[in-house]
Amino acid sequence: METKQVLKGFAIVVVDRGFVYAGDVVMDDQFAVITNAKNIRRWGTSKGLGELALEGPKSETVLDAVGTVRIPARAVISVIDTEAVKWTA
């Protein structure tokens, strides 16, 4: 079956059941595949995920490296664009 890429880039992905990941995202009509993924266990912000997207992780943010994550597209709640350079420190 042919798939069409609908999104590619570094982003924060909010998933069903409360999981939140940041990483390199490629999404088509079937799956979101996040490579170099980090699970955002604790946001550590005062202004929510938007603050993380705009400014990157804070001193109180807790990230867990998880490698590659494959998520069914139907489980993706939202995708928030951010810049990879803000997440490499």
C-alpha positions as CSV (number, residue, x, y, z in Angstrom):
1,M,0.0,0.0,0.0
2,E,1.3,3.4,-0.9
3,T,1.5,6.0,1.9
4,K,1.7,9.7,1.7
5,Q,4.0,11.7,4.0
6,V,2.0,14.4,5.6
7,L,4.5,15.8,8.1
8,K,8.3,15.8,8.6
9,G,10.4,17.7,11.1
10,F,11.3,18.1,14.8
11,A,8.2,18.4,16.9
12,I,6.5,17.6,20.2
13,V,3.9,14.9,19.7
14,V,1.0,14.4,22.2
15,V,-0.4,10.9,22.1
16,D,-3.4,9.2,23.5
17,R,-3.1,8.0,27.1
18,G,-1.1,11.0,28.1
19,F,2.3,10.3,26.5
20,V,4.3,13.2,25.2
21,Y,7.4,12.8,23.0
22,A,9.8,15.2,21.3
23,G,12.0,14.1,18.4
24,D,12.4,13.9,14.6
25,V,8.9,13.1,13.3
26,V,7.8,11.5,10.0
27,M,4.1,11.1,9.8
28,D,1.9,9.5,7.1
29,D,-1.7,8.4,7.1
30,Q,-0.8,5.2,9.1
31,F,1.9,6.0,11.6
32,A,3.9,8.7,13.3
33,V,7.5,7.5,13.6
34,I,9.6,9.5,16.0
35,T,13.4,8.9,15.9
36,N,15.8,10.2,18.5
37,A,12.7,10.4,20.7
38,K,12.6,11.7,24.2
39,N,9.6,11.1,26.4
40,I,8.7,14.3,28.3
41,R,8.0,12.8,31.7
42,R,7.9,16.2,33.5
43,W,7.3,19.4,31.6
44,G,8.9,21.7,34.3
45,T,7.2,24.8,32.9
46,S,4.9,27.4,34.2
47,K,3.2,27.9,30.8
48,G,2.7,24.4,29.6
49,L,3.8,22.6,26.4
50,G,3.8,25.9,24.4
51,E,6.7,27.1,26.6
52,L,8.7,24.0,25.8
53,A,7.9,24.4,22.1
54,L,9.0,28.0,22.0
55,E,12.0,27.8,24.4
56,G,13.1,24.2,24.7
57,P,13.5,22.2,28.0
58,K,13.8,24.0,31.3
59,S,15.9,23.1,34.3
60,E,12.9,21.3,35.8
61,T,12.0,19.4,32.6
62,V,12.6,15.6,32.8
63,L,13.3,13.8,29.5
64,D,13.9,10.1,29.0
65,A,15.6,8.9,25.8
66,V,13.5,6.2,24.2
67,G,15.1,5.7,20.7
68,T,12.4,5.2,18.0
69,V,8.7,5.3,18.7
70,R,6.0,4.2,16.3
71,I,2.6,5.5,17.0
72,P,-0.6,4.7,15.1
73,A,-1.8,7.9,13.4
74,R,-5.2,7.6,15.1
75,A,-3.5,7.9,18.5
76,V,-1.9,11.2,17.8
77,I,-3.7,14.0,19.6
78,S,-1.5,17.0,18.4
79,V,1.8,17.9,16.9
80,I,3.5,21.0,18.0
81,D,6.4,22.4,15.9
82,T,9.6,23.3,17.7
83,E,13.3,23.6,16.8
84,A,15.7,20.8,17.3
85,V,18.5,23.2,18.2
86,K,16.5,24.1,21.3
87,W,16.5,20.5,22.4
88,T,20.2,19.7,22.1
89,A,22.1,20.8,25.2
